Structure formats: structure tokens, C-alpha cells
Amino acid sequence: MSRISYEEQAKQNVNKLLDYASRRLYLDDYDRVYAQNALLDALKLTEPYDGQLKPYEFYQVMDQLSDYAVRKKIIDEHEKLNFETKLIGMVMPAPSKVVEMFDDIAAYNGAEAALNMLFKLGEDSAYLRRPDLDKNIIWEHDDNKRGKIIVTINLSKPEKTPEQVRLAKLAKGGYPKCMLCAENLGWAGNAAKPARQTLRTIPFELDGEKWFLQFSPYQYFDQHVIAISNEHRPMCVTEGTFRRMLDFVDMFPHYFIGSNAALPIVGGSILAHDHYQGGKKVLPVFGRPERRTFVSLKYGNIKISVVDWYNSIVRLEGADRSSLIKCVNAFAKAWDEYSDQSVDILCCTQQDGERVQHNAITPIASKNERGEYQFNLILRNNRTDEKHPYGIFHPAEELHNIKQEAIGIIEVMGLFILPGRLARECEQIKDILTGKTPLDLRSIAGDDHPLHKHLGMISQLAVDHGTSCTESQAENGITAYINTACERILDTTAVFKNDEKGQQAFDKFINSVI
């Protein structure tokens, strides 16, 4: 194909992108010529296309435009995604315009409709890349006594090539300070941080502070949203956190909002920037009933209960906001200082003469079916010892082939986000169970074998199912193994174990507060 034909194709794709933006991205007719000239300049084209266009697919158009930019040496191959984001950003409404649209819809149709608009704009602009998100492998496991869990193998974040890793290390950091900072709005991106010209955020106040809302680009569950402090400050959970969370659910009652514990191992998120995660109430913990309830003389108008769940959750419910915050704060402060050596709980230890905090909570606020406020307080502890170098209440090393990373707010609520490499490794394990690949445990035990970390899993599956399974039998066996591993991980995170001794200790803690 000649240079002219490639240029003609690029011109056509510019027009297709403009047409798409007019229909889906709120591009005003008056702004079309302005956006067209910005696109022509970015692609080093001298004039627009003048002719009839055929039907097209948005992602195909963007891929062809970035391919053209590579061919013309405007960008390098590894810069394609950031370049596509740049082009789409040129045809989107300005951030202030999106805020104006959001406020208008919220005023006339309600906050839920406004959030639906923002979410759809995220999908239509490829900020939420639906073709990538749809690659994730998701299933539910409901064959257990304490409620279903959801498992997802995350394939929406492609593994970086060695060259991309090298360039990321060389990229200068410092601005924006982190992936959550307000300065990401319109960020051009580099090898270390993704472009954010298609990001749109909604500012609001929580407890008198400036915060903003955006959707998570990874969308681990339905309308996965992030509330972020305008100030780049470390994660913390204080009484102010609880007030801000109730402000949030007052504005968006169809969402929950929660915070990771502000400690490593149990934090599982970006601890350098204060933020919360929320979304629609689809995570398994919301469907769990109470195991038992308590009568309190101090907080008589607050329902206090233990949730029938894997980890240790105190559920607090009530219509009186002030009383509920006092009760939540009392539990949080009590847990900060609570120790019970009979169940391995030490709130803190001394290291090099300094106090190191180990107890923390993961608070989750929502409104229940009666319209009352509800807090689920998940009790966490990040202490390690010689026997448990990764954490006493963190998955043991034998489970790290499934999940080694910190078990944060999303996992403890029943949604497991497993690494993408697991999909490829499970296919290789399936080949062993079906006999396509001979079972050689000695070879697998070698440090350089790609399935080395799965040696125990493969050995167990081979004993349980043999190595002449059908495809379906092998898949079911592997899935069942992963399900059991996820259950064990959740059980491990329980500071008060789900046995008689652990639950008696749990009651002792609750009674010390109420």
C-alpha cells in the first residue's frame, strides 16, 4: 500500500473518530472543526478527508490511527495506547463541561442517573476499555456454608514486555505524585504512568474537605468507583473517615464506600494517598446474615452483630447518624489497643525501641434495605513472626501460587482478584491432568520450571484426579482447587477464627466495647 493510501486511510479514520465523538462523546458541532485540526496536527496530516465513509468499529479506528502514527514515526510502538488516549481526549468534553452535565442530570434525574452517564462516558471514551475488561475470567463459588465468593483472573492488564519494564524504570517520576492525585486529569502519560486525557472526575465535599470521584479503570465489580482526597496524604482511618463515608452514602445511597486498612499487608492498595473504594452493592459480604446480635446499654439504638462470614466483621446499623459514628469510633479505638494473646492478637509490638501498630480496621459504609446506615467493620492485624513471616493473618506460603499479594478490601468482601499469569499456568496444569504433557514432578520441582510454584497443587490434583482426565474433568478439578484456596485465604484473614475458641474471644472483644 502506498504512502498516499495510508494517509487517506488515516484521514478517513479522523472523520470516523469525529463522527463517533459527535454521537457518543458529546462533541458539539461548533467544536468539531477545532477538534479536527487538533487531530490532523497530532497525526501530521495536512488536510481532512473529503468523501463518503463506510461503517466502522471504534477500537479498530483507534488501532489504525495509532498504527499510522507508528508508521510515520510520530510515536514508537510501545506508545500506542497513550497516543490513542491523547487523540480521544481531543474530542471529549472538557472536565468542567462533564461536571456541569453531571450536576444537571443529578438535579433533574438523581445521582444514580448522573453516575450512569459518567460511567457510560468512561466506556464510550475507552477510559474503561471494555474489550480488555471482558477478557477477565470470572466465576462464582457458592458451594460452602459461609456464602459465595467470586473469583476473577485479571487479564485486562497485559503483562509488560521487558522493553516496557526497562523504559518504566527510566521514566522520570515525581509528577503526578501517584496514580490517584488530582493532577492525573489530562496527564499525557509515560512509560511508568498511563495517559489520562480521557479521565473525567466529579468534585464534591466530604465532611467539609475537597474530594473527587472517578471510576476505577480496572472495574473489578459493577461501577467500581474511587473517592479520592484532593490532598496527597497517607491513608488513614479516623473518626473523620466515618463522617466522610456517611456523607458519601447520603449523596449516593445505591453505592457502598469503604477504606482499606491503613497498614501494609492488610492494606492492599495505594497507601500513600487517602482514598476509598465503592460501587454497587454486589460483593458477597452484603448478602450475609448476622451470626448473633448483642444488646448494648451504651448504644441502645444501634444494632450490633457478628456477620456470618469468613473473616471477623462487626456490623453496626442505625438511623441515628451521630450515635452510629460514636459507636463505630468506639469500636475502632478499642480495636487499635486490643490484645488477646490466647488467639495470637497483639495490637502492637516494640521494634528498635519504637511502637509498631498491628491492629487496624477496614470500614465499609452503606445503607441497608430499611434505609438505615450500616457499617461493616472488618478487623485486621498485620503482625508477623518467625513461623509466619508473611503475616499471622495472611495466606501461608503454600497458598502463594494462587494469591501472594496483600488481601485488601475487595478480597475480604468476597471478590478475589487473581493474577493474569494464573490463566496460562492453569492451561499448562490442565495439559498434565489430561495426559497431553507427561507428569514429571522432579522436573517441576526445579526452580527454573514455569510451574515450580504450583508443585504442591499439581501433586494434589494428580492424586485426586489422575492424569487421564477429560478436558472438563481437569478444568473442574483446577477450579475446585482454586475455590478451596480462596476459602482458606479468607479464613486465614480472620483474627477471631471460626471455631468455638475464636468466637468466644470475638464476643469478649465486643462486650469490652459495649
C-alpha positions in Angstrom: 0.0 0.0 0.0 1.4 3.4 -1.0 2.0 6.3 1.4 -0.9 8.2 -0.1 -3.3 5.3 0.7 -2.1 5.1 4.3 -2.6 8.8 4.6 -6.1 8.6 3.1 -7.0 5.8 5.5 -5.8 8.0 8.4 -7.8 10.9 7.1 -10.9 8.7 6.9 -10.3 7.4 10.5 -10.1 11.0 11.7 -13.5 11.7 10.3 -14.8 8.4 11.8 -13.5 9.4 15.2 -15.1 12.8 14.9 -18.5 11.2 13.9 -18.2 8.8 16.9 -17.4 11.7 19.2 -20.4 13.7 18.0 -22.7 10.7 18.7 -21.2 9.3 21.9 -18.7 11.7 23.4 -20.9 14.9 23.4 -18.7 16.7 20.8 -20.5 19.9 19.9 -20.9 20.8 16.2 -19.3 24.1 16.9 -16.2 22.4 18.3 -15.9 19.8 15.5 -13.5 21.8 13.3 -11.4 22.7 16.3 -11.1 19.1 17.3 -10.5 18.0 13.7 -7.5 20.4 13.3 -6.0 19.2 16.6 -6.2 15.6 15.3 -4.7 16.5 12.0 -1.8 18.2 13.7 -1.2 15.2 16.1 -1.1 12.9 13.1 0.9 15.2 10.9 -1.8 15.3 8.2 -2.2 18.4 6.0 -5.9 18.2 5.3 -9.1 16.3 6.3 -10.8 13.5 4.3 -13.4 14.6 1.8 -15.7 11.7 0.8 -18.2 9.1 2.0 -17.4 6.9 5.0 -18.1 3.2 5.5 -19.4 1.8 8.8 -16.6 1.3 11.4 -15.8 0.0 14.8 -14.4 2.4 17.3 -11.5 0.4 18.7 -10.5 -0.6 15.1 -10.3 3.0 14.1 -8.1 3.9 17.1 -5.8 1.0 16.4 -5.4 2.0 12.8 -4.7 5.6 13.8 -2.0 4.6 16.2 -0.5 2.2 13.7 -0.3 5.0 11.2 1.5 7.2 13.8 4.0 4.4 14.3 4.5 4.0 10.6 5.0 7.8 10.2 7.5 7.7 13.2 5.3 10.1 15.2 5.4 7.6 18.1 7.1 4.3 18.9 5.3 1.0 19.1 5.2 1.0 23.0 3.5 4.4 23.0 0.4 3.4 21.0 -2.1 3.2 23.9 -1.0 6.6 25.3 -1.3 8.1 21.8 -4.8 6.7 21.4 -5.8 8.2 24.7 -4.4 11.5 23.6 -6.5 11.5 20.4 -9.7 10.6 22.1 -9.1 13.3 24.7 -9.1 15.8 21.9 -12.7 15.1 21.0 -14.1 14.7 24.5 -15.9 17.4 26.5 -13.7 19.4 28.9 -13.6 18.2 32.5 -15.6 21.3 33.6 -18.2 20.5 31.0 -18.6 17.0 32.3 -19.1 18.3 35.8 -21.8 20.7 34.5 -23.5 17.8 32.7 -23.3 15.6 35.9 -24.8 18.3 38.1 -27.6 19.0 35.7 -28.5 15.3 35.4 -28.3 14.8 39.2 -30.5 17.8 39.8 -33.3 16.6 37.4 -32.9 12.8 37.4 -31.0 12.0 40.5 -27.4 11.0 41.5 -27.8 7.4 40.1 -28.6 8.7 36.6 -25.7 11.1 36.8 -23.3 8.4 37.7 -24.7 6.2 34.9 -23.9 9.0 32.5 -20.3 9.3 33.8 -19.9 5.5 33.6 -21.1 5.3 30.1 -18.9 8.2 29.0 -16.0 6.2 30.6 -16.8 3.2 28.4 -17.5 5.2 25.2 -14.2 7.1 25.6 -12.2 3.9 26.2 -11.1 5.2 29.6 -12.9 2.0 30.7 -11.6 -0.4 28.0 -14.5 -2.8 27.7 -12.8 -5.2 25.2 -9.9 -5.6 27.7 -12.2 -5.8 30.8 -14.3 -8.5 29.0 -11.1 -10.7 28.8 -11.2 -11.3 32.6 -12.2 -14.8 33.6 -14.9 -14.7 36.3 -16.9 -17.3 38.2 -18.8 -17.7 41.4 -18.3 -20.4 44.0 -21.4 -20.9 46.2 -20.8 -24.5 47.5 -19.9 -23.6 51.0 -21.5 -22.9 54.4 -20.5 -19.2 54.8 -21.7 -17.8 51.5 -20.5 -17.5 47.9 -17.2 -16.0 46.8 -16.4 -14.5 43.4 -13.2 -15.3 41.7 -11.7 -13.3 38.8 -8.4 -13.9 36.9 -7.4 -10.4 35.8 -6.4 -10.4 32.1 -7.4 -6.8 31.5 -3.9 -5.6 32.5 -1.5 -7.1 29.9 1.9 -8.1 31.1 4.6 -5.6 30.2 7.4 -6.6 27.8 11.0 -6.4 29.0 11.4 -3.3 27.0 8.4 -1.6 28.6 9.7 -2.6 32.1 13.1 -1.0 31.2 11.5 2.2 30.0 9.3 2.4 33.0 12.4 2.3 35.2 14.0 5.1 33.2 10.9 7.3 33.2 11.2 10.3 35.5 8.7 10.3 38.4 7.5 12.9 40.8 4.6 14.3 38.9 1.9 13.3 39.4 3.0 12.1 42.8 0.9 9.0 42.5 -1.8 7.4 40.3 -4.6 8.9 42.4 -3.5 12.5 42.5 -5.9 15.2 41.1 -3.0 16.2 38.7 -3.6 13.0 36.7 -6.5 14.8 35.0 -5.3 15.3 31.4 -1.9 13.7 32.1 -0.1 12.7 28.9 1.4 9.6 30.3 4.8 8.0 30.0 6.3 4.5 30.3 5.7 4.5 34.0 2.3 6.1 34.3 -0.7 5.7 31.9 -2.2 8.6 29.9 -5.3 10.1 31.5 -6.6 12.6 28.9 -9.9 10.6 28.9 -10.2 10.7 32.7 -13.2 12.7 34.0 -13.7 13.3 37.7 -16.5 14.8 39.8 -15.5 17.1 42.7 -17.5 17.2 45.9 -17.1 17.8 49.6 -16.9 15.1 52.3 -17.0 16.4 55.9 -16.0 19.8 54.7 -13.0 18.6 52.7 -12.4 18.7 49.0 -12.6 15.2 47.4 -13.3 13.9 43.9 -14.9 10.8 42.4 -13.8 8.8 39.4 -14.4 5.3 38.2 -11.6 2.7 38.5 -10.2 1.9 35.1 -10.0 -1.8 36.2 -13.7 -2.2 37.1 -13.3 -5.2 39.4 -17.0 -5.1 40.1 -20.1 -3.2 38.9 -19.5 0.5 38.7 -16.3 0.2 40.8 -15.7 3.8 41.9 -12.9 5.6 43.8 -13.4 8.6 46.1 -10.1 10.5 46.4 -8.8 13.2 48.7 -7.6 16.4 46.8 -4.7 16.4 49.2 -1.9 13.9 48.6 -1.7 12.5 52.2 -1.3 8.9 53.6 -4.2 6.6 54.0 -5.7 6.9 57.5 -8.8 5.7 59.3 -10.1 8.1 61.8 -13.5 9.4 63.1 -13.3 11.8 60.1 -13.2 8.8 57.8 -16.6 7.6 59.2 -18.2 11.0 58.8 -16.9 11.3 55.2 -18.2 7.8 54.4 -21.7 8.7 55.6 -21.6 11.9 53.6 -20.8 9.7 50.6 -23.7 7.3 51.1 -26.1 10.2 51.7 -25.2 11.5 48.3 -25.1 8.1 46.6 -27.3 5.7 48.6 -27.2 3.0 45.9 -23.4 2.6 46.4 -21.3 1.4 49.3 -18.0 3.0 50.2 -15.1 1.5 52.1 -11.5 2.1 53.0 -8.6 -0.3 53.1 -6.8 -0.7 56.4 -4.0 1.9 56.6 -1.3 -0.7 57.2 0.9 -2.8 54.9 0.0 -6.5 54.3 -3.7 -5.8 55.2 -3.9 -2.6 53.2 -3.8 -4.0 49.7 -3.9 -0.6 47.9 -2.1 2.7 47.4 -1.3 3.6 51.0 0.4 6.9 50.0 -2.9 8.7 49.1 -6.1 8.8 51.2 -8.9 7.3 49.2 -11.9 5.0 49.4 -13.4 2.4 47.1 -17.0 1.6 46.4 -19.7 0.8 43.9 -22.9 -1.1 43.6 -23.6 -3.5 46.5 -22.8 -6.6 44.5 -20.0 -8.1 46.6 -20.8 -11.3 48.5 -20.5 -9.9 52.1 -23.6 -7.7 51.6 -25.7 -10.8 51.3 -24.5 -12.4 54.5 -26.8 -12.5 57.6 -25.9 -11.9 61.2 -24.5 -14.8 63.2 -25.5 -13.3 66.5 -26.5 -9.9 67.9 -25.7 -8.0 71.1 -27.6 -5.8 73.5 -25.8 -2.6 74.4 -26.6 -0.2 77.2 -24.3 2.5 75.7 -25.6 2.3 72.2 -29.2 1.0 72.6 -30.4 2.5 69.3 -27.6 0.8 67.3 -27.9 -2.8 66.2 -24.6 -4.6 66.9 -23.9 -8.0 65.3 -21.3 -10.5 64.1 -21.6 -11.3 60.4 -21.7 -14.9 59.3 -18.6 -14.7 57.2 -15.1 -16.0 56.8 -13.2 -13.1 58.4 -14.1 -11.1 61.6 -16.8 -8.5 60.9 -18.7 -6.3 63.4 -21.8 -5.0 61.7 -23.4 -1.8 63.1 -26.7 -0.4 61.9 -28.9 2.5 62.9 -30.8 5.5 61.6 -29.2 8.0 64.0 -26.0 9.2 62.3 -24.5 10.8 65.4 -25.0 7.7 67.6 -23.7 5.4 64.9 -20.5 7.4 64.4 -19.9 7.3 68.2 -20.3 3.6 68.2 -18.1 3.0 65.1 -15.4 5.2 66.6 -15.6 3.4 69.9 -15.0 0.0 68.2 -12.2 1.5 66.1 -10.4 2.9 69.1 -10.9 -0.2 71.1 -9.5 -2.4 68.4 -6.5 -0.2 68.0 -5.5 -1.0 71.6 -6.9 -4.6 71.9 -4.7 -7.6 72.5 -5.6 -11.2 73.3 -2.6 -13.5 73.3 -4.8 -16.6 73.6 -5.7 -16.1 69.9 -2.4 -14.5 68.8 -3.7 -10.9 68.7 -1.2 -8.3 69.7 -2.2 -4.7 68.9 1.4 -3.6 68.7 5.0 -4.6 69.3 8.2 -2.9 70.1 10.9 -2.8 67.3 14.1 -0.9 67.9 12.5 0.8 70.8 9.5 2.1 68.8 5.9 1.1 68.9 4.7 -0.6 65.8 1.0 -0.8 65.2 -0.6 -4.1 64.0 -4.3 -3.8 64.6 -6.4 -1.9 62.0 -9.9 -1.9 60.6 -11.4 -2.0 57.1 -14.6 0.1 57.4 -17.4 -0.3 54.8 -20.4 2.1 54.9 -23.7 1.6 53.0 -27.4 1.9 53.5 -29.4 -1.2 54.2 -32.7 -2.3 52.8 -34.5 -0.2 55.5 -32.7 2.9 54.5 -30.6 2.9 57.7 -26.9 3.5 57.8 -24.8 0.3 58.0 -21.1 -0.1 58.8 -19.3 -3.4 58.3 -16.0 -3.2 60.3 -13.6 -5.9 59.2 -11.0 -6.4 61.9 -7.4 -6.8 60.6 -3.9 -7.5 62.1 -0.7 -7.4 60.1 1.7 -8.9 62.7 4.4 -11.3 61.5 6.6 -13.8 63.5 9.2 -16.4 62.7 6.6 -19.1 61.9 4.5 -16.6 59.8 7.0 -14.3 58.0 4.3 -13.1 55.6 1.8 -12.4 58.3 0.0 -14.4 61.0 -3.3 -13.5 59.4 -2.0 -13.5 55.8 -2.0 -16.5 53.4 0.7 -19.0 54.2 3.4 -19.6 51.6 1.7 -22.8 50.4 -1.1 -20.6 49.0 1.1 -18.0 47.3 0.8 -19.8 44.0 -2.8 -18.6 44.0 -2.5 -15.3 45.8 0.5 -13.8 47.5 -0.3 -10.1 47.4 -1.9 -8.2 50.2 -5.5 -9.2 50.9 -7.2 -5.9 50.8 -10.8 -4.5 50.9 -12.1 -6.2 47.8 -10.9 -9.7 48.7 -12.0 -9.6 52.3 -15.5 -8.7 50.9 -15.5 -11.9 48.9 -14.1 -10.9 45.4 -10.8 -12.5 44.6 -8.6 -10.7 42.0 -6.0 -13.3 40.9 -3.0 -12.5 38.7 -3.3 -13.0 34.9 -0.4 -15.4 34.8 -2.7 -17.9 36.5 -4.8 -18.4 33.3 -1.7 -19.5 31.4 -0.4 -21.7 34.2 -3.7 -23.4 34.7 -3.8 -24.3 31.0 -0.4 -26.0 31.4 -1.6 -27.8 34.5 -4.7 -29.0 32.6 -2.4 -30.5 29.9 -0.8 -32.5 32.7 -4.1 -33.7 34.1 -5.3 -34.7 30.6 -2.1 -36.5 29.7 -1.1 -34.1 26.9 2.0 -33.3 28.9 3.7 -36.1 30.9 3.8 -35.6 34.7 7.4 -35.1 35.8 7.4 -33.9 39.4 11.2 -33.9 39.6 11.4 -31.5 36.7 8.6 -29.3 38.0 10.4 -29.1 41.4 13.3 -27.3 39.6 13.5 -23.6 40.4 13.6 -22.7 36.7 10.4 -24.6 35.8 7.5 -22.3 34.8 5.1 -24.4 37.1 7.5 -24.6 40.0 5.3 -22.5 42.3 2.4 -25.0 41.6 4.3 -28.2 42.6 2.0 -28.8 45.6 -1.1 -28.1 43.6 -0.1 -30.4 40.8 0.8 -33.2 43.1 -2.5 -33.0 44.9 -4.6 -32.7 41.7 -2.7 -35.7 40.2 -3.5 -37.8 43.4 -7.2 -36.7 43.4 -7.9 -36.9 39.7 -5.1 -38.8 37.9 -3.5 -37.8 34.6 -6.1 -39.1 32.1 -8.9 -36.7 32.8 -11.2 -35.3 30.2 -10.8 -31.5 29.5 -14.0 -30.9 31.6 -12.8 -33.0 34.5 -9.4 -31.3 34.5 -11.0 -27.8 34.4 -13.4 -28.7 37.2 -10.6 -30.1 39.4 -8.4 -27.0 38.9 -11.4 -24.6 39.6 -12.3 -26.5 42.8 -8.7 -26.3 44.0 -8.7 -22.6 43.4 -12.0 -22.2 45.2 -10.8 -24.0 48.2 -7.6 -22.0 48.2 -9.6 -18.8 48.2 -11.7 -20.0 51.1 -8.6 -20.9 53.1 -7.2 -17.4 52.4 -10.3 -15.7 53.7 -10.3 -18.0 56.7 -6.7 -17.0 57.4 -7.5 -13.3 57.5 -10.0 -13.9 60.4 -8.4 -12.5 63.5 -11.0 -14.4 65.5 -11.2 -17.9 64.0 -14.4 -19.6 63.1 -14.3 -22.1 65.9 -15.6 -22.1 69.5 -12.4 -20.6 71.0 -12.2 -17.9 68.3 -15.8 -16.9 68.5 -15.7 -16.7 72.3 -12.7 -14.4 72.1 -14.7 -12.4 69.5 -17.6 -12.0 71.9 -15.2 -10.9 74.6 -13.9 -8.1 72.5 -17.3 -6.9 71.5 -18.5 -6.9 75.1 -15.5 -4.9 76.1 -16.8 -2.1 73.9 -20.5 -2.2 74.5 
